[in-house]
Amino acid sequence: MAEQKEHVGMNKTGVQMAPLQTKAMLDDDNIITRGTPGDETAMAQLRQSYIAEEDGLGSIPVPATMKGMVSMGVHMLKGDSPQILLDKMAERLAMERTATRLYDALLTKLDALGEGTLSITREQVASIRGDEARHALLMRDAIATMGGDPTAQTPSADLVGVEAMGLVQVLSDPRTSLAQSLHAILTAELSDGVGWETLIALASESGQDEMVEGFSDALLQERKHQAMIQTWYEEAVGLDSTASQAAAASTGQASTANTGTAMPDAGSAPGKHS
């Protein structure tokens, strides 16, 4: 049984709710909302001038400790780009902290709405929340190991903070249903997987084998989170499990046919080779 709260009501936002007035509006040659003939060239030029004058979202802070300065200097002398790795580590830290808050909000919503007929349980959500918090601590310690400052707001950390604002608003809105909240969480989890894969690749290039191992374990946990959230979301919208599996199989077959190669094992983590 679906847990969606959507219903047919008095929504009058579409033009079909007022066909006569819509026709009159479109037939009126003097309607002020038609504007004047033109395009968006002037607007694009103005935006381009702003873009040309900007220096980006910010910079990576210089290490404040002697250990940090020495570490960054050694990596640069080796041809590495430790500032990029630190930026992406700060990004993961920011996102994992936000994910922890998202799951806190989901727990609140679950307590208020109840589990209903879904397979979701409070204990499972709390467990995922704990994983996200531990991932944040993992990133904090990794940044400190590199001589960086875990409290610094780097460009990528700033970016994901802005990206996640909408997700936080969805989970915090008392009007959103459990299904809608799970949709927002699923969006975060899908983004999380890509973020960890990028971070693992950067750490591997920098020879940070210990970090690669820890990050790969976190990625495996994130993939499990994604699978669980997707299952709960599909249940919440009333999607039959058989139909869902058929759609997934169809997508996999299409991808294989287009690339000529088999789909990668979702359980294998980048940076680990047999």
Backbone as CSV, one residue per row, in Angstrom:
resi,resn,N_x,N_y,N_z,CA_x,CA_y,CA_z,C_x,C_y,C_z
1,MET,0.848,-1.202,0.000,0.000,0.000,0.000,0.877,1.243,0.000
2,ALA,0.589,2.199,-0.867,1.389,3.413,-0.977,1.183,4.310,0.228
3,GLU,2.265,5.030,0.586,2.201,5.942,1.716,2.110,7.402,1.259
4,GLN,1.940,7.628,-0.042,1.847,8.978,-0.557,0.607,9.673,-0.008
5,LYS,0.713,10.986,0.211,-0.400,11.773,0.750,-1.081,12.612,-0.316
6,GLU,-0.621,12.497,-1.581,-1.189,13.309,-2.633,-2.660,12.954,-2.849
7,HIS,-3.453,13.967,-3.151,-4.876,13.740,-3.380,-5.379,14.774,-4.377
8,VAL,-6.498,14.478,-5.005,-7.125,15.415,-5.934,-7.879,16.456,-5.120
9,GLY,-7.572,17.739,-5.358,-8.191,18.792,-4.562,-8.476,20.041,-5.372
10,MET,-8.339,21.205,-4.737,-8.701,22.484,-5.351,-7.497,23.210,-5.948
11,ASN,-6.580,22.478,-6.511,-5.412,23.077,-7.151,-5.839,23.791,-8.433
12,LYS,-5.639,25.111,-8.478,-6.060,25.904,-9.641,-4.879,26.572,-10.331
13,THR,-3.699,25.950,-10.218,-2.514,26.588,-10.799,-2.420,26.431,-12.311
14,GLY,-3.075,25.444,-12.897,-2.972,25.221,-14.341,-3.976,26.028,-15.134
15,VAL,-3.649,26.348,-16.366,-4.534,27.148,-17.209,-5.810,26.402,-17.576
16,GLN,-5.787,25.076,-17.484,-6.978,24.308,-17.839,-8.131,24.540,-16.860
17,MET,-7.824,25.108,-15.703,-8.865,25.394,-14.721,-9.703,26.615,-15.122
18,ALA,-9.198,27.390,-16.078,-9.927,28.584,-16.520,-9.793,28.710,-18.035
19,PRO,-10.417,27.810,-18.786,-10.232,27.792,-20.241,-10.710,29.054,-20.955
20,LEU,-11.838,29.633,-20.519,-12.352,30.830,-21.182,-11.427,32.022,-20.961
21,GLN,-11.000,32.202,-19.715,-10.091,33.304,-19.421,-8.739,33.115,-20.103
22,THR,-8.295,31.886,-20.195,-7.023,31.609,-20.867,-7.098,31.975,-22.343
23,LYS,-8.204,31.605,-22.983,-8.365,31.923,-24.404,-8.421,33.434,-24.611
24,ALA,-9.151,34.121,-23.724,-9.254,35.569,-23.841,-7.899,36.231,-23.661
25,MET,-7.119,35.714,-22.740,-5.788,36.272,-22.486,-4.885,36.090,-23.697
26,LEU,-4.901,34.903,-24.285,-4.032,34.628,-25.424,-4.477,35.372,-26.679
27,ASP,-5.775,35.689,-26.775,-6.288,36.398,-27.953,-6.125,37.905,-27.845
28,ASP,-5.789,38.397,-26.667,-5.675,39.838,-26.447,-4.330,40.341,-26.962
29,ASP,-4.370,41.140,-28.034,-3.125,41.654,-28.614,-2.460,42.691,-27.725
30,ASN,-3.188,43.255,-26.789,-2.633,44.310,-25.939,-2.173,43.796,-24.570
31,ILE,-2.165,42.502,-24.414,-1.792,41.964,-23.110,-0.367,42.369,-22.742
32,ILE,-0.207,42.904,-21.567,1.103,43.463,-21.170,2.135,42.374,-20.901
33,THR,1.672,41.176,-20.602,2.633,40.125,-20.268,3.325,39.549,-21.487
34,ARG,2.886,39.965,-22.682,3.565,39.466,-23.884,4.966,40.043,-24.007
35,GLY,5.169,41.213,-23.472,6.482,41.836,-23.572,6.776,42.333,-24.968
36,THR,8.012,42.661,-25.197,8.426,43.148,-26.512,9.295,42.100,-27.184
37,PRO,9.309,42.095,-28.518,10.127,41.112,-29.234,11.590,41.224,-28.838
38,GLY,12.276,40.103,-28.754,13.688,40.102,-28.381,14.122,38.735,-27.912
39,ASP,15.320,38.680,-27.367,15.833,37.420,-26.829,16.580,37.705,-25.529
40,GLU,17.334,36.732,-25.053,18.022,36.863,-23.773,19.493,37.226,-23.929
41,THR,19.826,37.809,-25.084,21.227,38.146,-25.346,21.766,39.127,-24.318
42,ALA,21.008,40.179,-24.032,21.476,41.190,-23.081,21.672,40.591,-21.690
43,MET,20.743,39.734,-21.288,20.863,39.094,-19.970,22.095,38.197,-19.913
44,ALA,22.326,37.443,-20.976,23.482,36.552,-21.014,24.781,37.353,-20.960
45,GLN,24.823,38.486,-21.679,26.017,39.329,-21.676,26.296,39.890,-20.288
46,LEU,25.240,40.283,-19.576,25.410,40.804,-18.230,25.965,39.725,-17.300
47,ARG,25.415,38.523,-17.407,25.897,37.421,-16.579,27.345,37.080,-16.908
48,GLN,27.684,37.115,-18.173,29.054,36.813,-18.578,30.042,37.832,-18.011
49,SER,29.619,39.083,-17.940,30.506,40.107,-17.367,30.744,39.854,-15.878
50,TYR,29.706,39.395,-15.175,29.877,39.042,-13.762,30.819,37.852,-13.607
51,ILE,30.624,36.833,-14.481,31.459,35.632,-14.415,32.922,35.972,-14.660
52,ALA,33.179,36.857,-15.629,34.552,37.227,-15.975,35.264,37.957,-14.838
53,GLU,34.498,38.644,-13.992,35.091,39.428,-12.911,35.313,38.620,-11.638
54,GLU,34.707,37.432,-11.537,34.773,36.659,-10.301,36.022,35.782,-10.219
55,ASP,36.436,35.494,-9.000,37.610,34.662,-8.756,37.242,33.279,-8.228
56,GLY,35.987,32.901,-8.334,35.572,31.593,-7.852,34.952,31.666,-6.471
57,LEU,34.668,30.498,-5.898,33.991,30.420,-4.608,34.922,30.675,-3.433
58,GLY,36.211,30.652,-3.667,37.142,30.865,-2.566,38.458,30.161,-2.829
59,SER,39.167,29.832,-1.773,40.472,29.204,-1.912,40.686,28.162,-0.831
60,ILE,41.725,27.362,-1.007,42.110,26.377,-0.008,43.026,27.087,0.990
61,PRO,42.723,27.031,2.274,43.571,27.749,3.238,44.969,27.163,3.337
62,VAL,45.935,28.026,3.551,47.306,27.573,3.794,47.341,26.853,5.141
63,PRO,48.016,25.706,5.239,48.086,24.997,6.518,48.595,25.916,7.626
64,ALA,47.934,25.869,8.770,48.283,26.764,9.877,49.339,26.175,10.795
65,THR,49.686,24.915,10.575,50.682,24.264,11.419,51.931,23.946,10.600
66,MET,53.062,23.800,11.292,54.310,23.453,10.617,54.189,22.083,9.954
67,LYS,53.523,21.134,10.647,53.338,19.797,10.100,52.541,19.849,8.796
68,GLY,51.511,20.675,8.796,50.691,20.800,7.610,51.440,21.420,6.446
69,MET,52.236,22.450,6.723,52.997,23.112,5.674,54.036,22.169,5.077
70,VAL,54.714,21.393,5.961,55.709,20.445,5.476,55.052,19.367,4.628
71,SER,53.904,18.851,5.095,53.195,17.806,4.360,52.771,18.286,2.988
72,MET,52.192,19.492,2.916,51.761,20.017,1.626,52.953,20.268,0.717
73,GLY,54.047,20.783,1.277,55.236,21.042,0.473,55.830,19.778,-0.118
74,VAL,55.888,18.721,0.697,56.445,17.447,0.226,55.602,16.898,-0.921
75,HIS,54.282,16.941,-0.773,53.396,16.411,-1.818,53.522,17.229,-3.105
76,MET,53.652,18.540,-2.971,53.798,19.379,-4.165,55.105,19.100,-4.877
77,LEU,56.183,18.869,-4.101,57.479,18.555,-4.701,57.430,17.233,-5.462
78,LYS,56.570,16.331,-5.017,56.405,15.031,-5.682,55.510,15.134,-6.905
79,GLY,54.966,16.327,-7.154,54.089,16.504,-8.309,52.634,16.260,-8.009
80,ASP,52.292,16.035,-6.744,50.904,15.820,-6.365,50.173,17.159,-6.243
81,SER,48.868,17.072,-6.073,48.047,18.272,-5.866,47.263,18.102,-4.563
82,PRO,47.953,18.233,-3.419,47.287,18.001,-2.140,46.136,18.955,-1.882
83,GLN,46.196,20.152,-2.489,45.114,21.112,-2.262,43.798,20.621,-2.858
84,ILE,43.871,19.884,-3.976,42.650,19.338,-4.583,42.075,18.245,-3.698
85,LEU,42.940,17.375,-3.191,42.483,16.308,-2.308,41.869,16.888,-1.045
86,LEU,42.512,17.904,-0.456,41.978,18.528,0.748,40.623,19.183,0.473
87,ASP,40.486,19.792,-0.687,39.216,20.430,-1.057,38.106,19.394,-1.140
88,LYS,38.388,18.258,-1.770,37.375,17.212,-1.912,37.094,16.501,-0.588
89,MET,38.088,16.421,0.264,37.875,15.859,1.595,36.966,16.771,2.419
90,ALA,37.182,18.070,2.290,36.319,19.032,2.980,34.897,18.967,2.431
91,GLU,34.783,18.720,1.125,33.469,18.551,0.508,32.730,17.364,1.109
92,ARG,33.441,16.222,1.240,32.820,15.034,1.821,32.430,15.286,3.271
93,LEU,33.291,15.969,4.011,32.983,16.271,5.408,31.712,17.096,5.504
94,ALA,31.604,18.118,4.663,30.414,18.976,4.679,29.166,18.181,4.325
95,MET,29.275,17.294,3.330,28.113,16.539,2.889,27.715,15.480,3.909
96,GLU,28.701,14.845,4.552,28.378,13.825,5.550,27.736,14.455,6.785
97,ARG,28.182,15.639,7.144,27.544,16.351,8.260,26.098,16.695,7.903
98,THR,25.893,17.140,6.666,24.536,17.461,6.226,23.677,16.209,6.171
99,ALA,24.254,15.100,5.692,23.513,13.844,5.611,23.067,13.396,6.998
100,THR,23.924,13.602,7.993,23.554,13.261,9.368,22.322,14.041,9.794
101,ARG,22.292,15.313,9.449,21.137,16.150,9.794,19.896,15.739,9.004
102,LEU,20.095,15.320,7.759,18.959,14.858,6.952,18.313,13.625,7.594
103,TYR,19.148,12.727,8.064,18.595,11.523,8.703,17.994,11.838,10.065
104,ASP,18.522,12.836,10.752,17.877,13.296,11.989,16.460,13.767,11.681
105,ALA,16.324,14.532,10.599,15.008,15.041,10.201,14.088,13.902,9.757
106,LEU,14.663,12.897,9.086,13.862,11.755,8.653,13.352,10.968,9.865
107,LEU,14.180,10.839,10.880,13.765,10.154,12.102,12.604,10.894,12.767
108,THR,12.689,12.228,12.790,11.608,13.027,13.360,10.315,12.812,12.585
109,LYS,10.422,12.794,11.260,9.232,12.599,10.423,8.680,11.194,10.596
110,LEU,9.564,10.227,10.726,9.132,8.846,10.906,8.409,8.681,12.242
111,ASP,8.919,9.356,13.275,8.267,9.299,14.587,6.869,9.911,14.536
112,ALA,6.725,10.958,13.731,5.439,11.661,13.657,4.431,10.924,12.783
113,LEU,4.881,10.357,11.665,3.980,9.736,10.700,3.820,8.236,10.899
114,GLY,4.802,7.614,11.524,4.739,6.172,11.700,5.296,5.433,10.497
115,GLU,5.586,4.161,10.682,6.176,3.343,9.623,5.133,2.864,8.617
116,GLY,3.860,2.808,9.036,2.813,2.361,8.129,3.043,0.940,7.661
117,THR,2.842,0.706,6.394,3.007,-0.632,5.827,4.376,-0.825,5.180
118,LEU,5.255,0.164,5.313,6.576,0.068,4.696,7.476,-0.864,5.501
119,SER,8.531,-1.348,4.856,9.497,-2.211,5.543,10.503,-1.391,6.340
120,ILE,10.461,-0.084,6.226,11.378,0.787,6.942,11.139,0.692,8.447
121,THR,12.225,0.742,9.222,12.111,0.771,10.677,12.965,1.896,11.224
122,ARG,12.607,2.366,12.389,13.360,3.450,13.012,14.805,3.019,13.291
123,GLU,14.976,1.760,13.684,16.305,1.259,13.998,17.214,1.288,12.772
124,GLN,16.657,0.959,11.608,17.457,0.979,10.377,17.881,2.398,10.023
125,VAL,16.946,3.334,10.130,17.264,4.733,9.814,18.295,5.271,10.801
126,ALA,18.152,4.932,12.065,19.109,5.382,13.074,20.491,4.796,12.811
127,SER,20.535,3.557,12.317,21.814,2.930,11.995,22.509,3.656,10.845
128,ILE,21.729,4.016,9.816,22.301,4.758,8.691,22.793,6.121,9.167
129,ARG,21.999,6.757,10.019,22.392,8.053,10.579,23.736,7.935,11.304
130,GLY,23.914,6.841,12.033,25.175,6.616,12.724,26.338,6.451,11.762
131,ASP,26.097,5.755,10.645,27.139,5.601,9.618,27.557,6.956,9.063
132,GLU,26.580,7.808,8.781,26.886,9.124,8.220,27.723,9.955,9.202
133,ALA,27.372,9.873,10.488,28.134,10.609,11.496,29.567,10.085,11.580
134,ARG,29.719,8.762,11.490,31.073,8.186,11.529,31.867,8.562,10.280
135,HIS,31.196,8.668,9.146,31.885,9.095,7.929,32.403,10.527,8.072
136,ALA,31.629,11.365,8.737,32.068,12.743,8.973,33.314,12.758,9.856
137,LEU,33.333,11.915,10.885,34.507,11.832,11.758,35.708,11.273,10.999
138,LEU,35.450,10.319,10.092,36.516,9.773,9.262,37.168,10.867,8.434
139,MET,36.340,11.732,7.840,36.872,12.816,7.020,37.589,13.846,7.873
140,ARG,37.059,14.124,9.039,37.731,15.075,9.940,39.139,14.614,10.257
141,ASP,39.281,13.339,10.602,40.594,12.813,10.954,41.514,12.751,9.745
142,ALA,40.948,12.434,8.572,41.771,12.353,7.359,42.331,13.718,6.989
143,ILE,41.514,14.745,7.116,41.978,16.111,6.818,43.080,16.511,7.782
144,ALA,42.893,16.190,9.060,43.908,16.522,10.066,45.215,15.777,9.779
145,THR,45.110,14.533,9.303,46.301,13.755,8.970,47.100,14.411,7.852
146,MET,46.375,15.054,6.930,47.032,15.757,5.822,47.568,17.123,6.244
147,GLY,47.329,17.499,7.495,47.773,18.803,7.963,46.796,19.915,7.669
148,GLY,45.570,19.544,7.237,44.565,20.551,6.932,43.716,20.890,8.140
149,ASP,42.844,21.862,7.962,41.952,22.319,9.030,40.542,21.824,8.724
150,PRO,40.008,20.890,9.496,38.669,20.343,9.221,37.551,21.372,9.338
151,THR,37.822,22.495,9.985,36.777,23.509,10.146,36.762,24.515,8.999
152,ALA,37.723,24.422,8.087,37.813,25.394,6.990,36.711,25.157,5.955
153,GLN,36.171,26.236,5.423,35.149,26.178,4.376,35.844,26.328,3.030
154,THR,36.136,25.214,2.387,36.811,25.247,1.092,35.783,25.473,-0.020
155,PRO,36.223,25.748,-1.242,35.262,25.974,-2.338,34.273,24.834,-2.539
156,SER,34.755,23.591,-2.548,33.850,22.463,-2.776,32.918,22.239,-1.594
157,ALA,33.396,22.523,-0.383,32.540,22.416,0.794,31.429,23.456,0.726
158,ASP,31.790,24.643,0.266,30.805,25.705,0.083,29.773,25.288,-0.965
159,LEU,30.247,24.695,-2.038,29.366,24.289,-3.136,28.314,23.276,-2.684
160,VAL,28.751,22.196,-2.018,27.787,21.168,-1.618,26.849,21.677,-0.528
161,GLY,27.322,22.663,0.232,26.440,23.262,1.229,25.248,23.941,0.568
162,VAL,25.522,24.655,-0.520,24.448,25.320,-1.267,23.566,24.278,-1.952
163,GLU,24.188,23.259,-2.544,23.424,22.213,-3.232,22.455,21.506,-2.282
164,ALA,22.890,21.300,-1.047,22.088,20.527,-0.102,20.996,21.344,0.575
165,MET,20.999,22.657,0.376,20.004,23.497,1.043,18.576,23.057,0.717
166,GLY,18.334,22.733,-0.543,16.988,22.315,-0.936,16.588,21.011,-0.278
167,LEU,17.545,20.083,-0.132,17.244,18.806,0.511,16.885,19.005,1.976
168,VAL,17.623,19.879,2.640,17.335,20.177,4.046,15.947,20.792,4.182
169,GLN,15.588,21.657,3.258,14.277,22.299,3.302,13.158,21.270,3.121
170,VAL,13.375,20.296,2.228,12.362,19.263,2.005,12.141,18.451,3.278
171,LEU,13.225,17.994,3.896,13.098,17.160,5.096,12.552,17.948,6.285
172,SER,12.839,19.239,6.330,12.407,20.058,7.467,10.981,20.583,7.313
173,ASP,10.432,20.513,6.120,9.083,21.013,5.870,8.054,20.060,6.487
174,PRO,7.238,20.531,7.410,6.250,19.640,8.047,5.198,19.119,7.084
175,ARG,5.057,19.733,5.912,4.036,19.317,4.956,4.464,18.142,4.095
176,THR,5.756,17.889,3.990,6.216,16.823,3.106,5.924,15.452,3.700
177,SER,5.525,14.531,2.843,5.206,13.171,3.264,6.483,12.363,3.456
178,LEU,6.318,11.158,3.960,7.467,10.268,4.121,8.053,9.917,2.755
179,ALA,7.191,9.694,1.773,7.664,9.374,0.427,8.477,10.531,-0.158
180,GLN,8.003,11.747,0.010,8.717,12.913,-0.492,10.049,13.101,0.228
181,SER,10.061,12.826,1.514,11.292,12.922,2.288,12.303,11.878,1.832
182,LEU,11.826,10.668,1.556,12.708,9.610,1.077,13.270,9.948,-0.305
183,HIS,12.480,10.639,-1.124,12.955,11.067,-2.444,14.149,12.008,-2.293
184,ALA,14.053,12.944,-1.351,15.152,13.878,-1.118,16.384,13.152,-0.588
185,ILE,16.177,12.211,0.336,17.290,11.443,0.883,17.963,10.619,-0.216
186,LEU,17.155,10.046,-1.116,17.710,9.253,-2.214,18.570,10.118,-3.128
187,THR,18.145,11.351,-3.357,18.950,12.293,-4.151,20.315,12.505,-3.513
188,ALA,20.323,12.667,-2.192,21.582,12.860,-1.467,22.469,11.618,-1.562
189,GLU,21.868,10.436,-1.438,22.645,9.200,-1.480,23.256,8.970,-2.862
190,LEU,22.517,9.276,-3.911,23.050,9.122,-5.269,24.255,10.034,-5.479
191,SER,24.154,11.261,-4.984,25.269,12.204,-5.081,26.445,11.742,-4.233
192,ASP,26.146,11.172,-3.078,27.180,10.704,-2.161,28.088,9.674,-2.817
193,GLY,27.494,8.723,-3.528,28.283,7.674,-4.152,29.313,8.220,-5.119
194,VAL,28.901,9.161,-5.940,29.822,9.776,-6.907,30.924,10.540,-6.182
195,GLY,30.550,11.227,-5.106,31.533,11.992,-4.342,32.614,11.116,-3.736
196,TRP,32.202,9.976,-3.183,33.183,9.065,-2.596,34.071,8.445,-3.664
197,GLU,33.509,8.116,-4.808,34.311,7.534,-5.886,35.398,8.509,-6.340
198,THR,35.038,9.770,-6.471,36.016,10.789,-6.873,37.106,10.933,-5.823
199,LEU,36.700,10.950,-4.556,37.657,11.104,-3.465,38.617,9.924,-3.405
200,ILE,38.112,8.721,-3.598,38.952,7.525,-3.579,39.987,7.584,-4.703
201,ALA,39.565,8.019,-5.879,40.487,8.120,-7.019,41.598,9.132,-6.728
202,LEU,41.237,10.267,-6.138,42.233,11.297,-5.812,43.211,10.807,-4.750
203,ALA,42.675,10.139,-3.729,43.537,9.612,-2.668,44.477,8.548,-3.203
204,SER,43.979,7.730,-4.133,44.809,6.691,-4.737,45.941,7.302,-5.549
205,GLU,45.640,8.347,-6.300,46.670,9.027,-7.090,47.734,9.657,-6.204
206,SER,47.339,10.050,-5.008,48.286,10.687,-4.074,49.027,9.666,-3.217
207,GLY,48.754,8.380,-3.430,49.450,7.352,-2.674,48.974,7.207,-1.241
208,GLN,47.769,7.674,-0.963,47.220,7.583,0.388,46.464,6.255,0.544
209,ASP,47.233,5.166,0.613,46.633,3.839,0.612,45.724,3.602,1.811
210,GLU,46.125,4.071,2.968,45.305,3.867,4.164,43.974,4.594,4.033
211,MET,44.022,5.811,3.482,42.794,6.569,3.265,41.901,5.867,2.251
212,VAL,42.506,5.340,1.193,41.734,4.647,0.159,40.953,3.499,0.769
213,GLU,41.574,2.769,1.671,40.900,1.636,2.308,39.711,2.109,3.140
214,GLY,39.923,3.153,3.941,38.828,3.680,4.760,37.710,4.279,3.930
215,PHE,38.090,5.019,2.879,37.088,5.640,2.016,36.295,4.578,1.242
216,SER,36.967,3.494,0.845,36.298,2.424,0.101,35.266,1.720,0.981
217,ASP,35.603,1.536,2.247,34.635,0.946,3.179,33.415,1.851,3.319
218,ALA,33.665,3.167,3.381,32.554,4.120,3.490,31.676,4.071,2.242
219,LEU,32.305,3.935,1.071,31.543,3.863,-0.179,30.632,2.634,-0.197
220,LEU,31.137,1.509,0.268,30.318,0.299,0.321,29.104,0.506,1.219
221,GLN,29.305,1.185,2.344,28.184,1.470,3.229,27.182,2.402,2.559
222,GLU,27.686,3.392,1.829,26.799,4.328,1.148,25.959,3.622,0.087
223,ARG,26.531,2.654,-0.586,25.777,1.911,-1.596,24.666,1.081,-0.947
224,LYS,24.949,0.563,0.248,23.910,-0.169,0.973,22.798,0.789,1.399
225,HIS,23.192,1.993,1.840,22.197,3.001,2.211,21.289,3.301,1.019
226,GLN,21.920,3.516,-0.136,21.157,3.868,-1.337,20.141,2.782,-1.678
227,ALA,20.567,1.522,-1.601,19.670,0.418,-1.926,18.488,0.367,-0.964
228,MET,18.742,0.598,0.307,17.669,0.569,1.306,16.692,1.720,1.092
229,ILE,17.225,2.921,0.891,16.376,4.093,0.694,15.537,3.937,-0.568
230,GLN,16.151,3.410,-1.629,15.410,3.236,-2.883,14.262,2.245,-2.701
231,THR,14.511,1.181,-1.951,13.454,0.205,-1.680,12.307,0.849,-0.915
232,TRP,12.623,1.605,0.134,11.582,2.256,0.930,10.812,3.286,0.112
233,TYR,11.542,4.016,-0.731,10.881,5.027,-1.558,9.905,4.379,-2.531
234,GLU,10.336,3.304,-3.174,9.470,2.620,-4.132,8.236,2.046,-3.436
235,GLU,8.425,1.542,-2.222,7.280,1.072,-1.448,6.327,2.223,-1.133
236,ALA,6.905,3.371,-0.791,6.095,4.521,-0.381,5.238,5.070,-1.513
237,VAL,5.740,4.986,-2.749,4.957,5.481,-3.884,4.075,4.396,-4.484
238,GLY,4.102,3.205,-3.869,3.229,2.133,-4.323,3.744,1.368,-5.508
239,LEU,5.056,1.413,-5.749,5.626,0.704,-6.891,5.795,-0.771,-6.549
240,ASP,5.266,-1.638,-7.374,5.376,-3.076,-7.167,6.830,-3.502,-7.323
241,SER,7.301,-4.342,-6.420,8.701,-4.764,-6.438,9.056,-5.482,-7.731
242,THR,8.121,-6.254,-8.281,8.378,-6.964,-9.531,8.593,-5.988,-10.680
243,ALA,7.766,-4.944,-10.720,7.910,-3.928,-11.771,9.222,-3.186,-11.622
244,SER,9.604,-2.912,-10.371,10.868,-2.213,-10.121,12.054,-3.038,-10.594
245,GLN,12.052,-4.334,-10.284,13.136,-5.219,-10.694,13.194,-5.337,-12.211
246,ALA,12.032,-5.381,-12.851,11.989,-5.472,-14.313,12.569,-4.220,-14.955
247,ALA,12.249,-3.053,-14.369,12.773,-1.789,-14.897,14.279,-1.728,-14.744
248,ALA,14.781,-2.191,-13.589,16.226,-2.189,-13.356,16.934,-3.125,-14.329
249,ALA,16.343,-4.293,-14.549,16.936,-5.255,-15.472,16.947,-4.707,-16.885
250,SER,15.865,-4.039,-17.271,15.767,-3.467,-18.613,16.820,-2.385,-18.814
251,THR,17.025,-1.562,-17.788,18.032,-0.498,-17.861,19.430,-1.082,-17.987
252,GLY,19.692,-2.151,-17.221,20.996,-2.787,-17.276,21.279,-3.399,-18.630
253,GLN,20.274,-4.028,-19.242,20.442,-4.629,-20.549,20.686,-3.576,-21.615
254,ALA,19.975,-2.438,-21.493,20.164,-1.364,-22.470,21.563,-0.779,-22.370
255,SER,22.060,-0.618,-21.136,23.398,-0.066,-20.943,24.453,-1.010,-21.491
256,THR,24.258,-2.298,-21.272,25.209,-3.285,-21.775,25.222,-3.305,-23.296
257,ALA,24.040,-3.206,-23.893,23.951,-3.225,-25.355,24.612,-1.992,-25.959
258,ASN,24.481,-0.855,-25.295,25.044,0.392,-25.827,26.557,0.435,-25.702
259,THR,27.098,-0.135,-24.621,28.534,-0.051,-24.392,29.285,-1.268,-24.893
260,GLY,28.542,-2.379,-25.024,29.200,-3.602,-25.448,29.960,-4.285,-24.339
261,THR,29.793,-3.792,-23.104,30.480,-4.380,-21.960,29.477,-4.663,-20.868
262,ALA,29.864,-5.509,-19.949,28.979,-5.852,-18.837,28.936,-4.708,-17.843
263,MET,27.836,-4.606,-17.125,27.699,-3.591,-16.100,28.634,-3.897,-14.947
264,PRO,29.257,-2.891,-14.309,30.167,-3.140,-13.200,29.415,-3.649,-11.990
265,ASP,30.117,-4.405,-11.166,29.535,-4.920,-9.935,29.337,-3.786,-8.954
266,ALA,28.096,-3.566,-8.538,27.803,-2.465,-7.636,28.433,-2.661,-6.275
267,GLY,28.877,-3.859,-5.982,29.449,-4.100,-4.673,30.945,-3.879,-4.622
268,SER,31.583,-3.628,-5.754,33.029,-3.430,-5.775,33.348,-1.958,-5.615
269,ALA,34.363,-1.678,-4.870,34.726,-0.295,-4.581,35.938,0.121,-5.389
270,PRO,35.922,1.377,-5.924,37.106,1.861,-6.642,38.314,1.852,-5.725
271,GLY,39.466,1.663,-6.307,40.695,1.710,-5.509,41.091,0.341,-4.968
272,LYS,40.217,-0.655,-5.111,40.530,-2.013,-4.645,40.579,-2.943,-5.849
273,HIS,41.689,-3.603,-6.029,41.852,-4.472,-7.188,42.227,-5.868,-6.718
274,SER,41.741,-6.853,-7.444,42.079,-8.226,-7.083,43.385,-8.624,-7.748
